[in-house]
């Protein structure tokens, strides 16, 4: 099955290839040393826990060798019963050829969006109908922002209530000063002109900024604020 995606994976890959591989977890933590030990049969956990199964599973070796050879040119993750790879078309095809029976789907970035800048998402409708930027806060934001910086950011959001939106309860509690902690979250701003003052006040606590670009024929429907 092939579908289109509206942003680059990891800001650089055009293809996401998904496989049903419940056995792939044996490769964890997928360091070069771990993979080499599995290939050479030296991994003690493999020998002790899965000796019979391991000897009859050449796909484990095949996958370990593939990751070792191509790790620098792709991103991947092993999650539950699935192995997911992010790469270019060539590596995606090679993976499917190697593991045809395990292949579940391939998702391809829409050709119209291949040249998008990093952290840019194309959408049919802007978040809540109007917000073009999503400000992501760092993990443990409270460790990076001084109390004065938190207060300044909240005062700014309050003054521009028609152009900003905080949807997460825990982010809101932190910004309002009701909670001393903020472990992660985000908020929205309507336009680029708000980025500079926000960075001036809270740059140390900002992880990244996602920009949303509405498709030419996208919807202008707005979501009413509570």
C-alpha positions as CSV (number, residue, x, y, z in Angstrom):
1,X,0.0,0.0,0.0
2,X,1.3,3.4,-0.9
3,X,0.2,6.7,0.5
4,X,1.5,10.3,0.4
5,X,2.9,12.2,3.3
6,X,3.1,16.0,3.5
7,X,6.5,16.5,5.1
8,X,9.9,14.9,4.9
9,X,10.6,12.3,7.5
10,X,13.3,13.4,9.9
11,X,13.5,16.5,7.7
12,X,15.4,14.6,5.0
13,X,13.9,11.2,4.0
14,X,11.2,10.8,1.3
15,X,10.2,7.2,2.1
16,X,8.9,5.4,5.2
17,X,8.8,1.6,4.9
18,X,7.0,-0.5,7.5
19,X,7.5,-4.2,8.2
20,X,5.8,-6.7,10.4
21,X,8.9,-8.0,12.2
22,X,8.0,-9.2,15.7
23,X,11.4,-10.9,15.9
24,X,13.4,-7.7,15.2
25,X,13.4,-6.7,18.9
26,X,16.2,-9.3,19.4
27,X,18.6,-6.7,17.8
28,X,17.9,-4.1,20.5
29,X,19.8,-1.9,21.4
30,X,21.0,-2.0,17.7
31,X,24.5,-0.6,18.5
32,X,27.2,-1.6,16.0
33,X,28.7,-3.9,18.7
34,X,25.3,-5.5,19.4
35,X,24.6,-6.1,15.7
36,X,28.1,-7.5,15.1
37,X,27.7,-9.9,18.1
38,X,24.3,-11.1,16.7
39,X,25.8,-11.7,13.2
40,X,28.8,-13.6,14.7
41,X,26.6,-15.5,17.1
42,X,28.4,-14.0,20.1
43,X,25.5,-12.3,21.8
44,X,24.9,-14.1,25.1
45,X,21.2,-13.3,25.2
46,X,20.6,-14.8,21.8
47,X,22.6,-17.9,22.6
48,X,20.9,-18.4,26.0
49,X,17.3,-17.4,25.3
50,X,16.7,-18.0,21.7
51,X,19.3,-20.5,20.5
52,X,16.9,-22.9,18.6
53,X,14.8,-20.1,17.2
54,X,17.9,-18.0,16.3
55,X,19.6,-20.7,14.3
56,X,16.5,-21.1,12.1
57,X,16.1,-17.3,11.5
58,X,18.4,-16.1,8.8
59,X,16.3,-12.9,8.5
60,X,17.7,-11.7,11.8
61,X,21.3,-11.9,10.4
62,X,20.1,-10.3,7.1
63,X,18.5,-7.3,8.9
64,X,21.5,-6.8,11.2
65,X,23.8,-6.7,8.2
66,X,21.5,-4.2,6.4
67,X,21.4,-1.9,9.4
68,X,25.2,-2.0,9.8
69,X,25.8,-1.3,6.1
70,X,23.2,1.5,5.7
71,X,22.8,3.1,9.1
72,X,24.4,6.4,8.0
73,X,21.9,6.8,5.1
74,X,18.7,6.1,7.0
75,X,16.8,6.4,10.2
76,X,15.0,3.4,11.7
77,X,13.1,2.3,14.8
78,X,11.9,-1.0,16.2
79,X,8.5,-0.6,17.8
80,X,6.3,-3.4,19.2
81,X,6.0,-5.9,16.4
82,X,7.1,-3.5,13.6
83,X,10.4,-2.3,12.1
84,X,10.1,1.1,10.5
85,X,12.7,2.6,8.1
86,X,13.1,6.1,6.8
87,X,15.2,6.4,3.7
88,X,15.4,7.3,0.0
89,X,13.7,5.3,-2.7
90,X,16.6,3.1,-3.4
91,X,17.0,1.8,0.1
92,X,13.2,1.5,0.5
93,X,13.1,-0.8,-2.6
94,X,16.0,-2.8,-1.4
95,X,14.4,-3.4,1.9
96,X,11.2,-4.6,0.3
97,X,13.1,-6.9,-1.9
98,X,15.0,-8.4,1.1
99,X,11.9,-8.7,3.3
100,X,9.0,-9.0,0.9
101,X,7.0,-11.4,3.1
102,X,7.3,-9.0,6.0
103,X,6.5,-5.8,4.1
104,X,3.4,-4.0,5.4
105,X,3.4,-0.6,3.6
106,X,5.4,2.2,2.2
107,X,4.5,5.9,2.7
108,X,6.0,8.4,0.3
109,X,6.3,12.1,0.6
110,X,4.1,13.9,-1.8
111,X,6.4,15.1,-4.7
112,X,5.0,18.6,-4.3
113,X,6.5,18.8,-0.8
114,X,9.9,17.3,-1.4
115,X,11.7,20.7,-1.3
116,X,10.0,21.9,1.9
117,X,12.2,23.5,4.5
118,X,12.9,21.4,7.6
119,X,10.1,21.6,10.2
120,X,7.5,22.7,7.6
121,X,4.2,20.9,7.2
122,X,1.7,21.3,4.4
123,X,-1.9,21.0,5.5
124,X,-5.4,21.3,4.1
125,X,-6.4,23.5,7.1
126,X,-4.2,25.5,9.5
127,X,-4.3,24.3,13.1
128,X,-7.5,25.6,14.7
129,X,-8.2,27.3,11.4
130,X,-5.6,30.2,11.7
131,X,-2.3,29.4,13.4
132,X,0.8,29.1,11.2
133,X,3.4,28.3,13.8
134,X,3.6,25.7,16.6
135,X,6.2,26.5,19.3
136,X,7.6,23.3,20.9
137,X,9.0,23.7,24.4
138,X,12.1,21.7,25.6
139,X,11.8,18.8,27.9
140,X,11.8,20.1,31.4
141,X,11.2,23.6,30.2
142,X,11.2,24.9,33.8
143,X,14.9,24.0,34.1
144,X,15.8,26.4,31.2
145,X,13.5,29.4,31.9
146,X,13.9,31.8,34.7
147,X,10.8,32.8,36.6
148,X,11.0,36.3,35.0
149,X,11.2,34.8,31.5
150,X,8.2,32.5,32.2
151,X,6.2,35.5,33.4
152,X,7.2,37.6,30.4
153,X,6.1,34.9,28.0
154,X,2.8,34.5,29.7
155,X,2.2,38.2,29.8
156,X,2.9,38.4,26.1
157,X,0.5,35.5,25.3
158,X,-2.2,37.2,27.5
159,X,-1.7,40.5,25.6
160,X,-2.1,38.7,22.3
161,X,-4.8,36.4,23.2
162,X,-6.5,36.6,19.8
163,X,-3.3,35.6,18.0
164,X,-2.0,32.8,20.3
165,X,-3.4,29.6,21.7
166,X,-2.2,27.3,24.5
167,X,-4.1,24.0,24.2
168,X,-2.3,21.8,26.7
169,X,-3.4,21.9,30.3
170,X,0.0,21.3,31.8
171,X,1.7,24.0,29.6
172,X,-1.0,26.4,30.5
173,X,-0.7,25.7,34.3
174,X,3.1,26.3,34.0
175,X,2.8,29.5,32.0
176,X,0.1,30.9,34.4
177,X,2.4,30.1,37.3
178,X,0.0,27.5,38.8
179,X,2.6,24.7,38.4
180,X,6.4,25.0,38.8
181,X,7.0,22.3,36.2
182,X,6.6,21.9,32.5
183,X,7.9,18.7,31.1
184,X,7.0,19.2,27.5
185,X,4.4,20.8,25.3
186,X,3.7,23.5,22.7
187,X,1.5,26.5,21.9
188,X,0.4,28.2,18.7
189,X,0.9,31.7,17.3
190,X,-0.9,33.1,14.3
191,X,1.9,34.7,12.3
192,X,5.7,35.1,11.9
193,X,5.8,38.6,13.5
194,X,5.3,37.0,16.9
195,X,8.3,34.8,16.6
196,X,11.0,37.4,17.3
197,X,9.5,38.7,20.6
198,X,8.9,35.1,21.8
199,X,12.5,34.1,21.0
200,X,13.7,37.2,22.9
201,X,11.8,36.2,26.0
202,X,12.0,32.4,26.0
203,X,14.7,31.2,23.5
204,X,16.3,29.0,26.1
205,X,13.1,27.0,26.6
206,X,12.2,26.5,22.9
207,X,13.0,23.2,21.3
208,X,11.8,23.9,17.7
209,X,9.2,25.7,15.7
210,X,6.9,24.0,13.2
211,X,5.6,26.1,10.3
212,X,2.3,25.1,8.7
213,X,1.6,26.0,5.1
214,X,-2.0,25.7,3.9
215,X,-2.6,24.1,0.5
216,X,-3.8,26.4,-2.2
217,X,-7.3,25.1,-2.1
218,X,-7.3,24.3,1.6
219,X,-10.1,25.1,4.0
220,X,-10.4,28.5,5.9
221,X,-12.7,27.0,8.5
222,X,-11.8,28.2,12.0
223,X,-12.3,26.4,15.3
224,X,-14.0,28.4,17.9
225,X,-12.1,29.0,21.1
226,X,-13.6,27.9,24.4
